[in-house]
Each structure stands twice: as structure tokens, then as C-alpha cells.
């Protein structure tokens, strides 16, 4: 195993631990140097990313281009403190199964996200990532 592979695995582990942390509902995106950025997921920050390119790092298919097509919001929430929304991505044509993947974004850096198939739009596969955040 090369040094860069060890560093990459360590950065992914740190990002995943940051997303699970109890301090705040924050995606711990990492910068190129491996440090955590100040980005925090919310409905508003997700809306600002619509139309932008992301890269999903698949262990077998390698880098898959995803575009954030839309942010879906449920009609009503049972708890006003709960912020729920879904990111809907369109794929560059590649198809893959549900799972937790490393995602890269030019500004946010690398973070882990659970992504699941969400049907087709014309001939383009779509994928969804669901969020339930305490406000």
C-alpha cells in the first residue's frame, strides 16, 4: 500500500467520523490538504449546489460524474425542528448500486454520502441522497 493510499483512507475515515459526530449535523468535507472545511449541509446550502458537478468514487467503475439535478423537500414535517430534504443526482450514464461512497466536489472537497438509485430520467440514471437534520 502506498503512502497516498493510506493518507486517502485516513482522510475518508476522518470525514465519515465528522459526519457521525454529535456536535453538529455537518458534512466534514476535506480540503486537498486533508483538513476539514466549514461546510455544513442544510436545505439552503443544498439548493445553492443545484446544477453543479460531483464525482462519485466507485471501487470498480472508478470516477462517475454526477450532476445535482434538484433538491426535493417533503410537503410537511412531523417535527418543526427536523429539516428533511433529498439530493437528486443525474449520472453520466453509469449505473451502480446503493451504498456509501466517497464524493468529490471542486469547492467542498471530499466527503462520504449514502446514495441510492432513484429511477431514470429519459435515458439517464438518477440517484438520491436523503437528509434528516435537527435544526
C-alpha positions as CSV (number, residue, x, y, z in Angstrom):
1,X,0.0,0.0,0.0
2,X,1.4,3.4,-1.0
3,X,1.6,6.3,1.4
4,X,-1.0,8.3,-0.6
5,X,-3.5,5.4,-0.3
6,X,-3.0,5.4,3.5
7,X,-3.5,9.2,3.6
8,X,-6.6,9.0,1.4
9,X,-8.1,6.3,3.6
10,X,-7.3,8.3,6.7
11,X,-9.0,11.4,5.3
12,X,-12.1,9.4,4.3
13,X,-12.3,8.0,7.9
14,X,-12.0,11.4,9.4
15,X,-14.7,12.7,7.1
16,X,-17.0,9.9,8.0
17,X,-16.4,10.3,11.7
18,X,-17.1,14.0,11.3
19,X,-20.5,13.3,9.7
20,X,-21.4,11.0,12.6
21,X,-20.3,13.4,15.3
22,X,-22.8,14.5,17.8
23,X,-21.6,18.1,18.0
24,X,-23.4,19.4,14.8
25,X,-25.1,17.9,11.7
26,X,-22.2,18.8,9.5
27,X,-20.7,17.0,6.5
28,X,-17.0,17.0,7.2
29,X,-15.8,17.7,3.7
30,X,-12.0,17.7,3.5
31,X,-9.8,20.1,1.6
32,X,-6.9,18.9,-0.6
33,X,-4.6,19.2,2.4
34,X,-6.8,16.9,4.4
35,X,-8.2,19.5,6.8
36,X,-11.9,19.8,7.5
37,X,-13.8,22.6,5.8
38,X,-16.5,24.7,7.4
39,X,-19.3,23.5,5.0
40,X,-22.5,22.3,6.8
41,X,-25.3,20.6,4.9
42,X,-28.7,22.3,5.1
43,X,-31.6,22.8,2.7
44,X,-30.4,26.2,1.7
45,X,-26.8,25.1,1.1
46,X,-28.1,22.1,-1.0
47,X,-30.2,24.4,-3.1
48,X,-27.1,26.6,-3.9
49,X,-25.4,23.5,-5.3
50,X,-28.1,22.6,-7.9
51,X,-26.6,22.2,-11.3
52,X,-23.0,21.6,-10.1
53,X,-20.8,18.6,-10.9
54,X,-19.8,16.0,-8.3
55,X,-17.6,12.9,-8.7
56,X,-18.6,9.6,-7.1
57,X,-15.6,7.3,-6.5
58,X,-16.8,3.8,-7.2
59,X,-14.4,1.0,-6.3
60,X,-14.9,-0.9,-9.6
61,X,-16.2,1.8,-12.0
62,X,-13.8,4.5,-10.9
63,X,-14.9,8.1,-11.1
64,X,-18.6,8.6,-12.1
65,X,-19.8,12.1,-12.9
66,X,-22.9,13.2,-11.1
67,X,-24.8,16.5,-11.5
68,X,-27.1,17.7,-8.7
69,X,-30.3,17.9,-10.6
70,X,-32.7,19.0,-7.9
71,X,-33.3,19.2,-4.2
72,X,-36.7,17.6,-3.1
73,X,-38.5,18.7,0.1
74,X,-41.4,16.7,1.7
75,X,-44.7,18.6,1.8
76,X,-44.7,18.7,5.6
77,X,-42.6,17.6,8.5
78,X,-43.9,16.0,11.7
79,X,-41.3,17.8,13.8
80,X,-40.6,21.5,13.1
81,X,-37.1,21.0,14.4
82,X,-36.4,18.4,11.7
83,X,-35.1,19.6,8.3
84,X,-35.7,16.9,5.7
85,X,-34.7,17.0,2.0
86,X,-33.2,14.8,-0.7
87,X,-30.5,15.5,-3.2
88,X,-31.3,14.1,-6.6
89,X,-28.3,13.5,-8.9
90,X,-28.3,12.6,-12.6
91,X,-25.5,10.3,-13.6
92,X,-23.2,10.5,-16.6
93,X,-24.8,7.2,-17.7
94,X,-23.1,4.8,-15.3
95,X,-25.2,2.6,-13.2
96,X,-24.3,1.4,-9.7
97,X,-26.0,0.0,-6.6
98,X,-26.9,1.8,-3.3
99,X,-24.0,2.4,-1.0
100,X,-21.8,4.8,0.9
101,X,-19.3,6.4,-1.5
102,X,-16.6,9.0,-1.4
103,X,-17.9,12.0,-3.3
104,X,-15.7,14.8,-4.6
105,X,-16.7,18.4,-5.3
106,X,-14.5,21.2,-6.6
107,X,-15.3,23.5,-3.7
108,X,-16.5,21.2,-0.9
109,X,-13.7,18.7,-1.3
110,X,-14.2,15.0,-0.5
111,X,-17.0,13.6,1.8
112,X,-18.9,10.4,2.2
113,X,-22.5,10.1,1.3
114,X,-25.1,7.2,1.1
115,X,-26.5,7.3,-2.4
116,X,-29.4,5.0,-3.7
117,X,-30.8,4.5,-7.2
118,X,-33.9,6.7,-7.9
119,X,-35.1,5.6,-11.3
120,X,-34.5,7.0,-14.7
121,X,-35.0,10.5,-16.3
122,X,-35.3,9.8,-20.0
123,X,-32.2,7.6,-20.5
124,X,-30.2,9.0,-17.6
125,X,-29.9,7.1,-14.3
126,X,-30.8,9.2,-11.2
127,X,-29.6,8.7,-7.7
128,X,-30.9,10.1,-4.4
129,X,-29.3,11.0,-1.0
130,X,-31.7,11.7,1.9
131,X,-31.0,14.1,4.7
132,X,-32.8,14.4,8.1
133,X,-31.1,17.2,10.1
134,X,-32.1,18.5,13.5
135,X,-32.3,22.3,13.4
